[in-house]
């Protein structure tokens, strides 16, 4: 069965509330499962010293005037920023800094991501965020890795994500989801576990894309975004625990997400709005499951809902557009960052998104 068909099946099961095969399920038998358990135990021993916590990146970013954009971040340790020491090095902070630099308006970042979170935690995180921000301009979600490593039923995980996206869209807010990264790129994980982790995470990412687009959000494939660089510069791309990205790794993820966040806000210069896809760049309109299967193969690819001849759906499901947005140059900040609200941090490097 191809990845597009598997993604449709997982997302359809999620939509109808059924249970599916857990991530470790039918892919392996009893003997294979014993091998996987042994490899997982070895990987845990090889992974380095864990971090105590992630930095607090909540605050107002940018020195511009006007009403701040309200950006909310939900998700797991990658959204929380585990692996870096400073608040301005998290994905949320880099994205907030980039939006502020591009628009000249401040950005208020509210991060409710939790280290170790699974997709089932998203609704509670959203409720916590809405206690402070009644109507976010955009919500950035990064989730999925723990659903894979904890062998959570994929259909259940996707259902929780889809329900959260629908609630956000009902608020009138935009949603950008960074889909599950390719865990097959983590070097302490050995074969055959690495191959299985790659398949599980890519299948989950494709199913996430189908569900999110069906719910009216857009996704960005994180895939093996920092995988190719790991072998060449592991100490640069990954943090001391050899599992979470370093500041450089998070900057690469933020660079992939920033164009889509800005496009959701309608502020991304020439590459925003409803521009037509460019086939020579591999961009196209097609069924969402096909777009999802293609997106997981190339990190940084955006998939969002669209219409064909005024229709949102075709014979093979929801129409979607696959884009590879160009990263415009972020202009330098005009001055120091504005003072934060009481008890909140402020980015001290607004140009971080360009590096």
C-alpha positions in Angstrom: 0.0 0.0 0.0 1.4 3.4 -1.0 1.9 6.2 1.5 -0.9 8.3 0.0 -3.4 5.4 0.5 -2.1 4.8 4.0 -2.5 8.5 4.9 -6.1 8.5 3.6 -6.9 5.4 5.6 -5.4 6.7 8.8 -7.1 10.1 8.4 -10.4 8.5 7.5 -10.3 6.3 10.6 -9.5 9.3 12.7 -12.4 11.3 11.2 -14.9 8.5 12.0 -13.5 8.0 15.5 -12.3 4.4 15.0 -9.2 2.8 16.3 -6.4 1.8 14.1 -3.3 -0.3 14.4 -0.8 1.2 16.8 2.5 2.4 15.4 4.3 -0.7 16.3 1.4 -3.0 15.4 1.2 -5.1 12.3 4.5 -4.0 10.9 6.4 -6.5 13.0 5.9 -9.9 14.6 6.7 -11.1 18.1 10.4 -11.8 17.3 10.8 -8.5 15.5 9.2 -6.7 18.4 11.9 -8.2 20.7 14.6 -6.8 18.4 13.0 -3.4 18.4 12.7 -3.3 22.2 16.4 -4.2 22.5 17.4 -1.5 19.9 15.2 1.1 21.7 16.9 0.3 25.0 20.3 0.7 23.4 19.3 4.0 21.9 18.2 5.3 25.3 21.7 4.5 26.7 23.4 6.2 23.8 21.4 9.4 23.9 23.2 12.0 25.9 22.5 14.0 29.0 18.9 15.3 28.9 17.9 18.8 29.6 16.0 19.9 32.8 13.6 22.2 30.9 13.1 24.4 27.9 13.7 28.2 28.0 10.8 30.6 28.5 10.3 32.4 25.2 6.9 34.0 26.0 7.0 37.7 25.4 6.8 40.6 22.9 9.2 40.6 20.0 10.1 43.5 17.8 10.4 47.2 18.2 7.7 48.3 15.8 4.5 50.2 16.6 0.9 49.1 16.3 -1.2 46.3 17.7 1.0 43.2 18.2 0.3 40.1 16.2 -0.8 37.3 18.5 1.1 34.1 17.8 0.4 31.0 19.8 2.7 27.9 19.9 1.5 24.5 20.8 3.2 21.1 20.7 6.0 19.0 22.2 9.6 19.6 23.1 10.5 20.9 19.6 7.9 23.6 20.0 9.0 24.3 23.6 12.6 24.6 22.5 14.2 21.9 24.5 17.9 21.7 23.5 18.7 25.4 23.6 19.8 27.6 26.5 18.3 31.0 25.4 14.8 32.1 24.8 15.6 33.8 21.4 16.9 30.4 20.0 13.5 28.6 20.0 11.4 28.1 16.9 8.7 30.3 18.2 11.0 33.2 19.1 12.7 33.0 15.7 9.4 33.0 13.8 8.1 35.9 16.0 11.3 37.9 15.3 11.0 37.2 11.6 7.3 38.4 11.5 8.2 41.5 13.5 11.1 42.3 11.2 9.1 41.8 8.0 6.0 43.8 9.1 7.4 46.4 11.4 4.8 45.4 14.0 5.5 43.7 17.3 4.6 40.1 17.9 3.3 38.7 21.2 4.3 35.1 21.5 2.3 32.8 23.8 4.0 29.4 24.0 2.0 26.6 25.7 4.0 23.7 24.3 5.0 21.0 26.8 8.0 18.7 26.8 6.9 15.1 26.2 3.5 16.1 24.9 1.5 13.9 22.5 -1.3 14.9 20.2 -3.8 14.1 22.9 -2.4 17.1 24.9 -3.1 19.7 22.3 -6.6 20.5 23.3 -5.5 21.2 26.9 -2.7 23.4 25.6 -5.1 25.3 23.4 -7.4 25.9 26.3 -4.5 27.2 28.4 -3.5 29.6 25.6 -7.0 30.9 25.2 -7.1 31.9 28.8 -4.6 34.7 27.8 -5.3 35.1 24.0 -8.9 35.0 23.0 -8.3 35.2 19.3 -4.8 34.4 18.1 -3.8 35.6 14.6 -2.0 32.4 13.9 -1.3 29.2 15.9 1.9 27.3 15.2 1.8 23.5 16.1 4.7 21.1 16.2 3.7 17.6 17.2 4.1 13.9 16.4 7.5 12.7 17.5 6.2 11.4 20.9 3.2 9.8 19.3 5.7 7.7 17.3 8.2 6.9 20.1 5.4 6.1 22.5 3.6 3.9 19.9 0.4 5.8 20.1 -2.4 4.7 17.8 -1.9 6.9 14.7 -5.5 7.4 14.0 -6.1 8.5 17.6 -3.2 10.9 17.3 -4.4 12.4 14.1 -7.9 12.7 15.4 -6.7 14.8 18.4 -4.7 17.0 16.0 -7.7 17.5 13.6 -10.1 18.4 16.4 -7.6 21.0 17.7 -7.2 22.5 14.2 -11.0 22.7 13.8 -11.4 24.5 17.1 -8.7 27.0 16.2 -10.3 27.6 12.8 -13.7 28.1 14.4 -12.1 31.0 16.3 -11.2 32.6 13.0 -7.5 32.0 13.6 -5.0 30.6 11.0 -3.2 27.3 11.7 0.3 26.2 10.6 1.3 22.7 11.6 4.9 21.5 11.4 4.3 17.8 10.8 6.1 14.9 12.5 9.9 14.9 11.7 11.6 12.0 10.2 12.9 10.1 13.3 14.9 7.8 11.1 17.6 10.5 11.0 18.5 10.2 14.7 21.9 8.6 14.7 21.8 6.9 18.2 18.9 4.8 16.9 20.3 1.8 15.1 18.8 -0.5 12.4 16.3 -2.0 12.1 14.6 0.4 14.5 15.7 3.4 12.4 14.0 2.1 9.3 10.8 1.4 11.1 10.9 4.8 12.9 11.3 6.5 9.5 8.3 4.7 8.1 6.1 5.3 11.1 7.0 9.0 11.3 6.6 9.6 7.6 3.2 7.8 7.6 2.1 9.9 10.5 3.3 13.1 8.9 1.3 12.3 5.7 -1.8 11.5 7.7 -1.4 14.7 9.7 -1.3 16.6 6.5 -4.5 15.1 5.2 -6.4 15.7 8.4 -5.1 19.3 8.9 -5.9 20.4 5.3 -9.4 18.8 5.6 -9.9 20.9 8.8 -8.8 24.1 7.0 -5.2 24.5 8.2 -1.9 24.3 6.4 1.1 22.1 7.0 4.8 22.4 6.5 6.8 19.2 6.2 9.7 19.1 8.6 10.8 15.6 7.4 14.5 15.1 7.4 15.2 18.8 7.6 18.3 18.5 9.7 19.0 14.9 8.9 21.4 15.4 5.9 23.6 17.7 7.9 23.8 15.4 11.0 26.5 13.1 9.6 28.7 16.1 8.6 28.2 18.3 11.7 26.4 16.4 14.5 27.7 18.7 17.2 26.4 21.8 15.3 22.9 20.5 14.3 22.0 18.6 17.5 22.2 19.5 21.1 24.2 17.7 23.8 21.5 15.0 24.3 22.1 14.0 20.6 18.3 13.9 20.1 16.9 17.4 20.3 18.1 20.0 17.7 20.6 22.6 18.7 20.0 26.4 18.1 21.3 25.9 14.6 18.9 23.0 14.0 15.9 24.9 15.4 16.9 27.9 13.1 16.6 25.6 10.1 13.1 24.4 11.2 12.1 28.0 11.9 13.3 29.1 8.4 11.0 26.4 6.9 8.0 27.5 8.9 8.4 31.2 8.8 7.2 31.7 5.1 4.0 29.7 5.8 3.3 31.6 9.0 3.8 34.9 7.2 1.6 33.7 4.3 -1.1 32.7 6.8 -0.9 36.3 8.1 -0.8 37.7 4.5 2.5 39.5 5.0 5.1 37.5 3.0 5.8 39.9 0.2 5.6 38.5 -3.3 5.2 34.9 -2.2 1.9 35.1 -0.2 -1.8 34.9 -0.9 -3.1 32.7 -3.6 -0.3 32.6 -6.2 -0.5 29.9 -8.7 1.8 26.9 -8.2 4.9 26.6 -10.5 5.2 23.1 -12.0 8.9 23.6 -12.8 9.5 23.8 -9.0 7.5 20.7 -8.3 4.4 22.7 -7.1 1.0 21.5 -8.1 -2.7 21.2 -7.2 -4.1 17.7 -6.6 -5.8 15.4 -4.1 -4.6 16.1 -0.6 -3.4 12.6 0.0 -1.2 12.7 -3.0 0.2 16.1 -1.9 0.8 14.7 1.5 2.8 11.8 0.2 4.9 14.1 -1.9 5.4 16.6 0.9 7.0 14.1 3.4 9.7 13.5 0.8 10.9 17.1 0.7 11.2 19.1 3.9 9.9 22.7 3.9 7.0 21.9 1.5 3.7 23.6 2.4 0.3 21.9 1.8 -2.9 24.0 2.1 -6.5 23.7 1.0 -7.6 25.1 -2.3 -10.4 24.9 -4.9 -10.6 23.7 -8.5 -13.3 25.3 -10.7 -15.0 26.6 -7.6 -15.1 23.1 -5.9 -13.2 22.2 -2.8 -13.4 18.5 -3.4 -12.8 16.2 -6.3 -13.3 12.4 -7.0 -10.3 11.6 -4.8 -11.0 13.9 -1.9 -10.1 17.5 -0.8 -8.2 19.6 -3.3 -4.8 20.9 -2.0 -2.0 23.0 -3.3 1.6 22.0 -2.7 4.0 25.0 -2.6 7.7 25.6 -1.9 7.7 29.1 -0.6 10.7 31.3 -1.2 12.4 32.6 1.9 12.5 36.4 1.3 15.3 38.4 2.9 14.3 39.7 6.3 15.3 43.3 6.7 17.4 44.3 9.7 15.6 45.6 12.7 15.5 49.4 13.0 16.3 49.4 16.7 16.3 47.5 20.0 13.4 45.3 20.9 10.5 46.9 22.7 10.2 46.4 26.5 8.4 43.2 27.4 5.3 42.8 29.5 6.0 42.1 33.1 7.6 38.8 33.7 8.2 38.0 30.0 11.3 37.7 27.9 12.2 39.7 24.8 14.2 38.5 21.9 17.6 40.1 21.8 18.4 39.1 18.2 15.6 40.1 15.8 17.7 39.0 12.8 18.0 35.4 14.0 15.4 34.2 11.5 17.7 35.1 8.6 20.6 32.9 9.7 
